Amino acid sequence: MTTRQVGTRGVSVGGALAAPWVARRNRAENGAVTYQESVGAGVAIILCLSVLEIVLVDLVLDTLWVRLVAAAAGFAAGYLLIGFSMALSAYPHQVANGRLRIRYGATFAADVNTSLITSVSGQRRGGDYRRTAEVIDGAMIVPVMGVTNVLVALDSPVEMELRKNVISLQEIRFFATEPETAVQLVRAAIEGTPPVPPQAPSAPDAESRPQVPGWLRRLRWAGLLILLAEIVLVTSGILDWRIAAGILAVTEGTLAVLGVVYGAAFVSQYRNLRRVGVPRAEAFSSSFFALLPPPMAELVRREMSIFRVIALAAARRTERSRLGGIPLGYGRDGRRVSTVLAVLLATAGAVVLATVSPTLPRYVVGVPLLYGALLTAAMAAASSTRPHVSHGGALRLRWGLHQELVVPVETLEEVRAEPSKSASGQDGTPDVFLVPCQGRGALVLRLASPVEVPTRLGSRRPAMTVVAPVDAAEAARDIIARAMEERSDESC
């Protein structure tokens, strides 16, 4: 690569294979700029599906060597998929040694000499981009979920080879989870001055929030890995029954010892949290999830939210803020359809479990149908048990089984009530966030300062307008307007 060129690299299988180990390092050093952090749920899903695929394929095959080859291929494919997923957090953008490296996991990387950069700024843009990286009108674009928020202007002409084509570049646009930090690092590299370290949020007091011990963080993967190994080696029938029985005895003994250790750690963590005044429910939840690997903890939280919503609906209670507040309902029209669908799925699942004679098809078809019925029933109940809430100085907008967006009242500049169709037409605008729920009307909230809203795959982006579907839009607008007036009077 010459000094007037941008060097690029495509898919790297080696990078994907190394990603699970690279991800263990500290990414907050050496000018790293993250663009994707929350990959735990995806990794856990890939891991579970890979194990399920290996077991099911092994049950179908008969010849030993074919089963061994299929198991090895399943392990390799699962590890490779996990590597590509973890590469999104393991390989961040980086500003170091006179070079800006822009990455997208193990699928794309571009190196730019900082001497070719004339300016850098934070500028958010969205678009319908269909590739990991593409060049449009002299701009190399590396988006995340169709969004870029950092603009790097180049000292033209700068050449780049992309898919065997040499292209002239004038600018580069990419996404960063913290665009201010990215701009600061690149600007310091251009000027040749040491970057001012970003001001980290104040750490919680160790006395008020006991941290999970390091040995427990390292040990919490052990039980899951041992259990997966036991499932694959024992239930697949690859090994002789005597060897399988020995492995079963060893793994069960190890799991029993780990259970005692986990129990003692849970009690210790719970007592420490209660000692500093943490409420019982929060202390119990924090202590329990501290024992699970982060991806598994996230999945367990999601599954538990299903049963929590159904329990609230059965008790005719709502998930209100601890401070009280005024509920703003939504989704009334869709509850009946979802309830009917849940009943149909439950009936179909029960019929399959009761009538289908082969064991494997019965459970493979019947259990997912019952789970779908449970999930559909929870989604139908969520709109009534998890309403939007206006209380104090914040507006809590909720959707799904556990998602929530908090909008401070002082950031509201204008509140309008609109029909749901006209309001939903604003979806897709870069600075607009449409709360993914249904309502007979909608609140359009114009903000004086942006709020961070979630996107797919766990990333976040700023938004200046929030559209929240509600059933009674006019009444909800009046409630929020009064809250804005009260907040204004307090500030005066």
Secondary structure, DSSP 8 states (H G I E B T S, - for coil): --TTEEEEE---HHHHHHHHHHTTS-TTSTTEE-S----HHHHHHHHHHHHHHHHHHHHH--SHHHHHHHHHHHHHHHHHHHHHHHHHHHS-EEEETTEEEEEETTTEEEEEEGGGEEEEEEEEEE----SSSEEETTEEEE-BTTEEEEEEEEEEEEEEEETTEEEEEEEEEE--SSHHHHHHHHHHHHHT-------------TTTS----HHHHHHTTHHHHHHHHHHHHHHT--S-HHHHHHHHHHHHHHHHHHHHHHHHHHHHHHHHHHHTT--HHHHHHHHHHTTS-HHHHHHHHHHHHHHHHHHHHHTT----BTTB-EEE---HHHHHHHHHHHHHHHHHHHHHHHH--SHHHHHHHHHHHHHHHHHHHHHHHHHHHS-EEEETTEEEEEETTTEEEEEEGGGEEEEEEEEHHHHHTTTT-TTEEE-SS--SEEEEEEEEEEEEEE-GGG-EEEEEEEEEEESSHHHHHHHHHHHHHHHHHHH-
